[in-house]
Amino acid sequence: MYRRRHRPCLSFVGYATQQVSIAGKNTVSVTLKDDAQALSDVVVVGYGTVQKSNLTGAVSALGPKDFNKGTFTSPDQLIQGRTSGVQVTQNSGQPGGASTIKIRGNSAVTGTGQPLYVVDSVPLDGRSARPGLTTSFGDSPDSNPLNFLNPADIESIDILKDASATATYGSRGAYGVVIITTKRGKLGEAKLDVGVSGGFSNIMRKIKILDASQYREALAYYGAPATNDKGLNNDPLGAIMQTGPLQNYSIAMSGGSENSRYRLSLGYLDQKGIINKTGFQKYT
């Protein structure tokens, strides 16, 4: 049931979002107005940049106002859940671990199915930049190939979805293309941006395990041989798990004149995992 304070928002591509009141009305008629600004936005594609109004391929363009808000360790987390047809999944809870990006579903019977990444017109391999290590003692997860980027340095992310949009990249774009454009200096006086953020990670629910007396009782109940175990209670999960703090610092200076423009940035991220002796550090 709608209440008086409810005001639905209506939106459509190429039209301005409009909020209407439906209090005391059985029928509501709404006419959306053209949004020329939205249609004139520039979208980055394989062969250059085009306006949204002239774009024919399936492309999603996201800018700073569209990104997820919060503290993130990799650029793919900025677009998680923000655009249709794109699924971003963390492969593990390892800090700095790789993510899987599926564009328009799983289109690969074999292979990774990962899209092609293009950072400032430089194509990157969609596979991990540092594959995980597997030994007889265990294995470690892959690292994220975009870890060298600071999310605070990203200006826009364009996702090319269909064949016409990815044709420029040939077979490398078979699973889609993610184009990342970093920030650049702009005309004007020198500008200094400083960002500080933090957070923490913790396990949502611990597995309930038996204490020492309950364990001995279970052994006796199931007919196991009696033992003279006088050991004390301990918490094995608590011994290896922790609350993982995260701290992120970034500083950037930009500016420019008619002849030249510049932007210098430095970032530091330190994330501890929820397992002792795990974590991730990076300088960008």
N, C-alpha and C positions, 0 to 999 in steps of 0.2 A: 504494500500500500504506500503510495507516495504521500509525503508530508509537505507542508508548506515550504520548508527550507530546501527541498530537493529541486535542483535546477539542472536538467540534462544538458550536456554539451553535444552539439552536432558538428561533424566535420567530414570533409571529403577532399580528395586530392585536387589541388588547384583552387580551393575555396577557403575562405576565412572561417575559422571555428566560431560558432555562435552558441551562446548560452541562453536558454529560454526558460520562462516560468510556466508551469503547468498547473499551478494551484487554482482549483475551482473551475477547471476547463475540461470538457469532455473531448473536444477536438482541437488540435493545435496545428496550425499551418505555418511553416517556416520556409523562407527563401534565403538560400546562402548567397553571399556576395563573392565575386571573383577576388582572388588573392594574387595580384600580379607579382608581388614580391616572391611568393613561393615558387611561381613558375619561372622566375628569372634567376633562381639560384643556380650556381654552377656545379655540375657533377663531373667528377674525374672518371674517365673511361680509358681504355687501352690506347686509343689513338689521340688523346688530348683531353680537352674539357668541352662540355656542351651544356646548354641550358636545359633545365628540366622540361620546358615546354617543347623542345625539339628532340627529346630522348625517346627512342622507340624500343630499346631493349629493356629487360627486367633488371633494374639497378636500384639498390637501396643506398641512400646517402645519409650519413649521420655526422652531425657536428657536435661541438661542445655542449650545446643545450640538449642534445638527444642522448648523451652518454649517461651511463649509470653514475650515481653519486656515491662517493665513499673513498676508501683507501684500497687501491688495487695494485697488484704486483706485475701484471702483464696487460697489454692492450686488448686482448680478446675478451677480458672481463668487462670492458667498457660497453660492449655491444650485446652482452648476454641477456636474452629476453627482450631486446629492444627493436627487433625487426622481424617481419614475417618470413617464414621459410628458412630461417637460419637457427640451427641448434648448436649451442656451445656447452660442452660437457667437460668437467674436470676429470682427468683420468685417474687421479689419486689425490690423497690429502698431503702429499709431499710438497713442502714449500718450493716454489719455482718449477713444479712439475708441469708436464705438457697437458694441453687441452685438445679435445677433438671437436672440430667444426664441421658440421654437416649442412650443406646447402641444398635445399629441396630434397631432403631425405637421403637415405643410403643408396647411392647409385653405383656402387662398386661391388661386384661379386667377389673379386679378389683385390688385394692391394689396400692401401691405407684409406683412399677416398678423401684425403685431405686437400683443401684448396691450395691454389698458388698464391703466395704472398708477394706483394709488390710494394716496396717501401721507397718512396721518392723516386719512382721510375726504375728502381733496381729490383729485378725478380729474385726471390729467395726460394729455396727448397721448402716445401710444405712439411717435410719430415723433420724430425728432431735434429737440432743443431748438435746435440751431444747425446747419442743413444745411451740407453741404460746399460749397466754392466751386470752380467749374469755369471755367477760362479757356483761352486759346490756348496758355498756357505749361504747363498741367497742371491737376491738380485735387487737392483735399484731401478726406479722408474726413469723414463726419458725426461729430459729437460725441455722447456718450452723454447722453440726457435725464435720467439719474439722477446726473450728476456733482455736483450741488449737495448730495448727501447724503454723510455720512461713514459708512462701514460700521460704525464703532465705536459709532454712535448708534442702531443698529437693534435693536429688541427682538424682532421676529418678522416673518416673511414668510409669507403665506398665498396659495396659488395655487388659484384657482377654475377648474375644467376643463370641466365639462359645462354643458348648457343650463339645468338647474334651478338651478345655483349662480350662474350669471352673468345670470339673467333680470332681476335688479334693475337692471342697468346697460343694458338694452336692446341696441340694435345696436352700441353701443360695446364691449360685451363679447363680440362674435362670435368673437374669437380668444382668448378667455380673459381673466382678470383677475388681476393681481398686486397684492395688498394689502400695503403696507409700513407697519408700526407702529413708531414711534420710541420710544426710552426716555423715561420720565417719572420725576419725583421720587417717592420713597417715604417713608412715615412713618418718622421716626427722626432721629437726629443727622446733621449735615452729613457727607457722605462725598466724598472727593476721589479721583478715578481718573486716573492718568497712564499713557499708553501711548506707547512708542517702538519703532519697528520699521524695518527696512531690508532692502534686497536689491539685486539687479542683474539686468539682462537682457543677453543676448548672442545672436548668431546661432549656431544649432546646427551648421551646416555651410556653409562658404564654397564658392562655385563655383570650380572649378579653371580658371584661365585661362592662356594662353600668356605666357611672358616675351618680351623683345624678340628674342632670337636664335631662339626657336621660332617666333615670328610671321613673321620674315623667311624662315625655312626653309619654312614652310607656303605663303607666297606663291610661292616658287620652285617648290615641288612641284606646285602647281596651275596653273603657267604664267602667273602674273601678271607684269606688267612689272617688271624689276629696279629696285630703288630704292637710292639711296645714303643709306639711313637709318642714322645713327650714334647714334641716341638710346639713352639708358640705360634699364635696367629700372626699372619703377615698379609700384606696387601700387594700382590705381585703387579697388578695394574698400576696402583699408585706409585710403585717403585720405578716404573718406566715412563709414566705419562706426566705431563705438566701443562700448565696454562701458557700458551705461546704468545709472547708479546710481539707487536709489530710496530716499527717506527719508520717513517718515511719523510725525507727532507729534500727539497728542491729549491733551486735558485736560478733565475734566468735574467739576463739583461738584453734588451733589444732596442733597436732604433734604426735610423737611416736618413739619408738625404736624397737629393735628386740623382746623385751619381752612384751611391752604394748604400746597401742595407746590411745589417748584421743582427745576429742573435746567438748569444752564448749561454749555455745552460750546464748545470751540474746537479746531479741527483744521487742520493744515497738511500738505499733501502736495506733494512735488517729485519728478517722475519724468522722467529723461532717456531719450530714445529711442535705438535702436541706430544711427540715422542722425544724423550731425552736424547741429546746429541744429534738432533736433526735441525736443520735451518737453511736459510738462504740469504746471501748477501750479494748486493750488486752496486756498482757505480756506473752511472750513465752520463 
